[in-house]
Amino acid sequence: MPINAYVLLKLRPIPVNELSDALKKYPSIKSCSIVTGEIDAILYVEVEDTKELFELVKDIRDLPFILETRTSIIISQC
């Protein structure tokens, strides 16, 4: 069963176009929004299973401009 999730990112300073270019290599990232507040960006991702989600988040955390990630799996739409 496919999994949809939000991945919240805290970032080192990076130009938005560089962030966008770095994330384009991950086809399961469907959107990236820059936001205000404690979190710098929110990714919406669609993956096949929790293993794929784990691997994606692990890869994202390895990017040099990522300080922290938090992942929330979507369980229902309202």
N, CA, C and O atoms as a GROMACS GRO file, in nm:
protein
  312
    1MET      N    1   0.084  -0.118   0.000
    1MET     CA    2   0.000   0.000   0.000
    1MET      C    3   0.089   0.125   0.000
    1MET      O    4   0.178   0.137   0.085
    2PRO      N    5   0.067   0.216  -0.093
    2PRO     CA    6   0.151   0.337  -0.099
    2PRO      C    7   0.140   0.421   0.029
    2PRO      O    8   0.037   0.421   0.096
    3ILE      N    9   0.247   0.490   0.059
    3ILE     CA   10   0.253   0.576   0.177
    3ILE      C   11   0.277   0.718   0.132
    3ILE      O   12   0.364   0.745   0.049
    4ASN      N   13   0.199   0.811   0.188
    4ASN     CA   14   0.218   0.954   0.166
    4ASN      C   15   0.265   1.012   0.298
    4ASN      O   16   0.216   0.976   0.405
    5ALA      N   17   0.361   1.105   0.289
    5ALA     CA   18   0.416   1.162   0.413
    5ALA      C   19   0.465   1.304   0.388
    5ALA      O   20   0.488   1.346   0.275
    6TYR      N   21   0.480   1.376   0.498
    6TYR     CA   22   0.545   1.506   0.498
    6TYR      C   23   0.680   1.490   0.566
    6TYR      O   24   0.690   1.426   0.671
    7VAL      N   25   0.782   1.547   0.506
    7VAL     CA   26   0.915   1.549   0.567
    7VAL      C   27   0.949   1.695   0.591
    7VAL      O   28   0.962   1.773   0.497
    8LEU      N   29   0.963   1.731   0.718
    8LEU     CA   30   0.993   1.868   0.757
    8LEU      C   31   1.144   1.884   0.768
    8LEU      O   32   1.212   1.799   0.827
    9LEU      N   33   1.196   1.992   0.712
    9LEU     CA   34   1.340   2.012   0.706
    9LEU      C   35   1.383   2.138   0.778
    9LEU      O   36   1.320   2.244   0.764
   10LYS      N   37   1.491   2.128   0.855
   10LYS     CA   38   1.566   2.244   0.902
   10LYS      C   39   1.692   2.247   0.817
   10LYS      O   40   1.759   2.145   0.801
   11LEU      N   41   1.724   2.364   0.762
   11LEU     CA   42   1.830   2.375   0.664
   11LEU      C   43   1.939   2.472   0.706
   11LEU      O   44   1.914   2.567   0.781
   12ARG      N   45   2.060   2.447   0.658
   12ARG     CA   46   2.164   2.550   0.658
   12ARG      C   47   2.124   2.649   0.550
   12ARG      O   48   2.046   2.614   0.461
   13PRO      N   49   2.175   2.771   0.554
   13PRO     CA   50   2.142   2.866   0.447
   13PRO      C   51   2.183   2.809   0.310
   13PRO      O   52   2.296   2.765   0.291
   14ILE      N   53   2.089   2.812   0.216
   14ILE     CA   54   2.112   2.760   0.082
   14ILE      C   55   2.015   2.834  -0.012
   14ILE      O   56   1.898   2.852   0.023
   15PRO      N   57   2.062   2.874  -0.129
   15PRO     CA   58   1.969   2.935  -0.225
   15PRO      C   59   1.859   2.836  -0.264
   15PRO      O   60   1.885   2.716  -0.277
   16VAL      N   61   1.737   2.885  -0.282
   16VAL     CA   62   1.623   2.800  -0.312
   16VAL      C   63   1.647   2.718  -0.439
   16VAL      O   64   1.608   2.601  -0.445
   17ASN      N   65   1.709   2.777  -0.541
   17ASN     CA   66   1.732   2.703  -0.666
   17ASN      C   67   1.828   2.585  -0.643
   17ASN      O   68   1.812   2.481  -0.707
   18GLU      N   69   1.925   2.600  -0.554
   18GLU     CA   70   2.016   2.488  -0.524
   18GLU      C   71   1.943   2.377  -0.449
   18GLU      O   72   1.966   2.259  -0.475
   19LEU      N   73   1.855   2.416  -0.356
   19LEU     CA   74   1.774   2.317  -0.285
   19LEU      C   75   1.687   2.241  -0.384
   19LEU      O   76   1.682   2.118  -0.381
   20SER      N   77   1.621   2.314  -0.471
   20SER     CA   78   1.534   2.253  -0.572
   20SER      C   79   1.612   2.156  -0.660
   20SER      O   80   1.567   2.044  -0.684
   21ASP      N   81   1.728   2.198  -0.707
   21ASP     CA   82   1.810   2.111  -0.792
   21ASP      C   83   1.852   1.984  -0.719
   21ASP      O   84   1.850   1.876  -0.778
   22ALA      N   85   1.890   1.996  -0.593
   22ALA     CA   86   1.934   1.880  -0.516
   22ALA      C   87   1.821   1.780  -0.493
   22ALA      O   88   1.844   1.660  -0.491
   23LEU      N   89   1.698   1.830  -0.476
   23LEU     CA   90   1.586   1.742  -0.447
   23LEU      C   91   1.523   1.681  -0.571
   23LEU      O   92   1.450   1.582  -0.561
   24LYS      N   93   1.550   1.737  -0.689
   24LYS     CA   94   1.493   1.686  -0.814
   24LYS      C   95   1.536   1.543  -0.845
   24LYS      O   96   1.468   1.474  -0.921
   25LYS      N   97   1.646   1.499  -0.789
   25LYS     CA   98   1.693   1.363  -0.820
   25LYS      C   99   1.614   1.255  -0.745
   25LYS      O  100   1.638   1.136  -0.764
   26TYR      N  101   1.519   1.296  -0.661
   26TYR     CA  102   1.436   1.203  -0.586
   26TYR      C  103   1.294   1.209  -0.640
   26TYR      O  104   1.218   1.297  -0.601
   27PRO      N  105   1.255   1.117  -0.729
   27PRO     CA  106   1.122   1.123  -0.790
   27PRO      C  107   1.006   1.107  -0.692
   27PRO      O  108   0.894   1.146  -0.722
   28SER      N  109   1.031   1.050  -0.576
   28SER     CA  110   0.923   1.033  -0.479
   28SER      C  111   0.890   1.163  -0.404
   28SER      O  112   0.788   1.170  -0.336
   29ILE      N  113   0.975   1.265  -0.418
   29ILE     CA  114   0.943   1.396  -0.362
   29ILE      C  115   0.853   1.466  -0.463
   29ILE      O  116   0.897   1.502  -0.572
   30LYS      N  117   0.728   1.484  -0.426
   30LYS     CA  118   0.629   1.542  -0.518
   30LYS      C  119   0.621   1.693  -0.509
   30LYS      O  120   0.586   1.759  -0.607
   31SER      N  121   0.654   1.750  -0.392
   31SER     CA  122   0.658   1.896  -0.381
   31SER      C  123   0.749   1.936  -0.266
   31SER      O  124   0.774   1.860  -0.173
   32CYS      N  125   0.797   2.060  -0.276
   32CYS     CA  126   0.879   2.120  -0.171
   32CYS      C  127   0.830   2.262  -0.152
   32CYS      O  128   0.823   2.340  -0.247
   33SER      N  129   0.796   2.296  -0.029
   33SER     CA  130   0.749   2.430   0.003
   33SER      C  131   0.842   2.492   0.107
   33SER      O  132   0.871   2.431   0.210
   34ILE      N  133   0.887   2.614   0.081
   34ILE     CA  134   0.963   2.690   0.178
   34ILE      C  135   0.861   2.759   0.269
   34ILE      O  136   0.765   2.819   0.222
   35VAL      N  137   0.882   2.748   0.401
   35VAL     CA  138   0.784   2.800   0.497
   35VAL      C  139   0.853   2.887   0.601
   35VAL      O  140   0.975   2.888   0.614
   36THR      N  141   0.772   2.960   0.676
   36THR     CA  142   0.824   3.041   0.786
   36THR      C  143   0.812   2.962   0.916
   36THR      O  144   0.739   2.863   0.924
   37GLY      N  145   0.885   3.006   1.016
   37GLY     CA  146   0.876   2.942   1.146
   37GLY      C  147   0.997   2.857   1.176
   37GLY      O  148   1.104   2.877   1.119
   38GLU      N  149   0.979   2.762   1.267
   38GLU     CA  150   1.088   2.676   1.313
   38GLU      C  151   1.143   2.587   1.203
   38GLU      O  152   1.262   2.556   1.201
   39ILE      N  153   1.058   2.545   1.112
   39ILE     CA  154   1.094   2.458   1.001
   39ILE      C  155   1.118   2.545   0.879
   39ILE      O  156   1.051   2.647   0.860
   40ASP      N  157   1.215   2.506   0.795
   40ASP     CA  158   1.248   2.586   0.676
   40ASP      C  159   1.176   2.540   0.550
   40ASP      O  160   1.143   2.621   0.464
   41ALA      N  161   1.152   2.408   0.539
   41ALA     CA  162   1.088   2.354   0.418
   41ALA      C  163   1.008   2.230   0.455
   41ALA      O  164   1.039   2.160   0.550
   42ILE      N  165   0.903   2.205   0.375
   42ILE     CA  166   0.820   2.086   0.393
   42ILE      C  167   0.814   2.014   0.259
   42ILE      O  168   0.778   2.072   0.157
   43LEU      N  169   0.849   1.886   0.262
   43LEU     CA  170   0.840   1.801   0.144
   43LEU      C  171   0.715   1.716   0.154
   43LEU      O  172   0.681   1.666   0.262
   44TYR      N  173   0.647   1.699   0.042
   44TYR     CA  174   0.538   1.601   0.033
   44TYR      C  175   0.595   1.486  -0.049
   44TYR      O  176   0.641   1.506  -0.161
   45VAL      N  177   0.591   1.364   0.007
   45VAL     CA  178   0.649   1.249  -0.061
   45VAL      C  179   0.548   1.137  -0.076
   45VAL      O  180   0.458   1.121   0.007
   46GLU      N  181   0.564   1.060  -0.184
   46GLU     CA  182   0.483   0.941  -0.209
   46GLU      C  183   0.579   0.825  -0.234
   46GLU      O  184   0.659   0.828  -0.327
   47VAL      N  185   0.569   0.722  -0.148
   47VAL     CA  186   0.656   0.605  -0.159
   47VAL      C  187   0.571   0.478  -0.154
   47VAL      O  188   0.453   0.482  -0.121
   48GLU      N  189   0.633   0.366  -0.186
   48GLU     CA  190   0.561   0.239  -0.188
   48GLU      C  191   0.545   0.175  -0.051
   48GLU      O  192   0.445   0.109  -0.024
   49ASP      N  193   0.644   0.194   0.037
   49ASP     CA  194   0.639   0.129   0.167
   49ASP      C  195   0.731   0.201   0.266
   49ASP      O  196   0.802   0.295   0.229
   50THR      N  197   0.730   0.154   0.390
   50THR     CA  198   0.810   0.221   0.493
   50THR      C  199   0.960   0.205   0.468
   50THR      O  200   1.038   0.292   0.507
   51LYS      N  201   1.000   0.097   0.405
   51LYS     CA  202   1.143   0.079   0.374
   51LYS      C  203   1.188   0.188   0.276
   51LYS      O  204   1.295   0.246   0.294
   52GLU      N  205   1.108   0.214   0.174
   52GLU     CA  206   1.143   0.319   0.078
   52GLU      C  207   1.143   0.456   0.146
   52GLU      O  208   1.229   0.540   0.116
   53LEU      N  209   1.049   0.480   0.237
   53LEU     CA  210   1.045   0.606   0.310
   53LEU      C  211   1.171   0.621   0.395
   53LEU      O  212   1.232   0.728   0.398
   54PHE      N  213   1.209   0.516   0.464
   54PHE     CA  214   1.329   0.518   0.546
   54PHE      C  215   1.452   0.551   0.462
   54PHE      O  216   1.532   0.636   0.500
   55GLU      N  217   1.466   0.485   0.347
   55GLU     CA  218   1.582   0.509   0.260
   55GLU      C  219   1.583   0.652   0.205
   55GLU      O  220   1.688   0.715   0.197
   56LEU      N  221   1.466   0.702   0.168
   56LEU     CA  222   1.457   0.839   0.118
   56LEU      C  223   1.500   0.938   0.225
   56LEU      O  224   1.582   1.027   0.198
   57VAL      N  225   1.447   0.925   0.345
   57VAL     CA  226   1.481   1.018   0.452
   57VAL      C  227   1.629   1.007   0.488
   57VAL      O  228   1.694   1.107   0.516
   58LYS      N  229   1.681   0.886   0.487
   58LYS     CA  230   1.824   0.867   0.513
   58LYS      C  231   1.908   0.940   0.408
   58LYS      O  232   2.006   1.006   0.443
   59ASP      N  233   1.870   0.929   0.282
   59ASP     CA  234   1.942   0.999   0.175
   59ASP      C  235   1.931   1.151   0.191
   59ASP      O  236   2.030   1.222   0.173
   60ILE      N  237   1.812   1.199   0.224
   60ILE     CA  238   1.793   1.343   0.243
   60ILE      C  239   1.880   1.393   0.358
   60ILE      O  240   1.942   1.499   0.349
   61ARG      N  241   1.884   1.317   0.467
   61ARG     CA  242   1.965   1.358   0.584
   61ARG      C  243   2.113   1.366   0.552
   61ARG      O  244   2.186   1.439   0.619
   62ASP      N  245   2.158   1.294   0.451
   62ASP     CA  246   2.299   1.296   0.412
   62ASP      C  247   2.337   1.418   0.328
   62ASP      O  248   2.455   1.443   0.306
   63LEU      N  249   2.237   1.494   0.281
   63LEU     CA  250   2.268   1.613   0.203
   63LEU      C  251   2.336   1.716   0.295
   63LEU      O  252   2.298   1.730   0.411
   64PRO      N  253   2.438   1.786   0.244
   64PRO     CA  254   2.520   1.871   0.332
   64PRO      C  255   2.447   1.990   0.394
   64PRO      O  256   2.495   2.044   0.494
   65PHE      N  257   2.336   2.030   0.340
   65PHE     CA  258   2.265   2.148   0.392
   65PHE      C  259   2.150   2.112   0.485
   65PHE      O  260   2.079   2.201   0.531
   66ILE      N  261   2.130   1.984   0.512
   66ILE     CA  262   2.022   1.940   0.602
   66ILE      C  263   2.074   1.936   0.746
   66ILE      O  264   2.173   1.870   0.775
   67LEU      N  265   2.005   2.009   0.834
   67LEU     CA  266   2.040   2.007   0.976
   67LEU      C  267   1.956   1.905   1.053
   67LEU      O  268   2.006   1.840   1.145
   68GLU      N  269   1.828   1.893   1.015
   68GLU     CA  270   1.736   1.807   1.090
   68GLU      C  271   1.618   1.773   1.001
   68GLU      O  272   1.577   1.852   0.916
   69THR      N  273   1.562   1.653   1.022
   69THR     CA  274   1.439   1.615   0.952
   69THR      C  275   1.339   1.563   1.056
   69THR      O  276   1.376   1.511   1.161
   70ARG      N  277   1.212   1.579   1.022
   70ARG     CA  278   1.102   1.517   1.097
   70ARG      C  279   1.003   1.465   0.995
   70ARG      O  280   0.968   1.535   0.900
   71THR      N  281   0.958   1.343   1.013
   71THR     CA  282   0.869   1.280   0.916
   71THR      C  283   0.735   1.249   0.979
   71THR      O  284   0.728   1.196   1.090
   72SER      N  285   0.628   1.283   0.907
   72SER     CA  286   0.492   1.251   0.952
   72SER      C  287   0.422   1.177   0.839
   72SER      O  288   0.403   1.232   0.730
   73ILE      N  289   0.382   1.053   0.866
   73ILE     CA  290   0.308   0.973   0.769
   73ILE      C  291   0.161   1.016   0.774
   73ILE      O  292   0.102   1.029   0.881
   74ILE      N  293   0.103   1.037   0.657
   74ILE     CA  294  -0.037   1.077   0.647
   74ILE      C  295  -0.123   0.953   0.669
   74ILE      O  296  -0.108   0.854   0.597
   75ILE      N  297  -0.213   0.957   0.767
   75ILE     CA  298  -0.300   0.842   0.794
   75ILE      C  299  -0.442   0.863   0.744
   75ILE      O  300  -0.517   0.767   0.726
   76SER      N  301  -0.480   0.990   0.722
   76SER     CA  302  -0.614   1.019   0.676
   76SER      C  303  -0.620   1.159   0.618
   76SER      O  304  -0.543   1.247   0.659
   77GLN      N  305  -0.709   1.180   0.525
   77GLN     CA  306  -0.733   1.314   0.468
   77GLN      C  307  -0.866   1.364   0.525
   77GLN      O  308  -0.960   1.286   0.544
   78CYS      N  309  -0.874   1.495   0.551
   78CYS     CA  310  -1.002   1.548   0.601
   78CYS      C  311  -1.048   1.664   0.515
   78CYS      O  312  -1.153   1.722   0.541
   0.00000   0.00000   0.00000
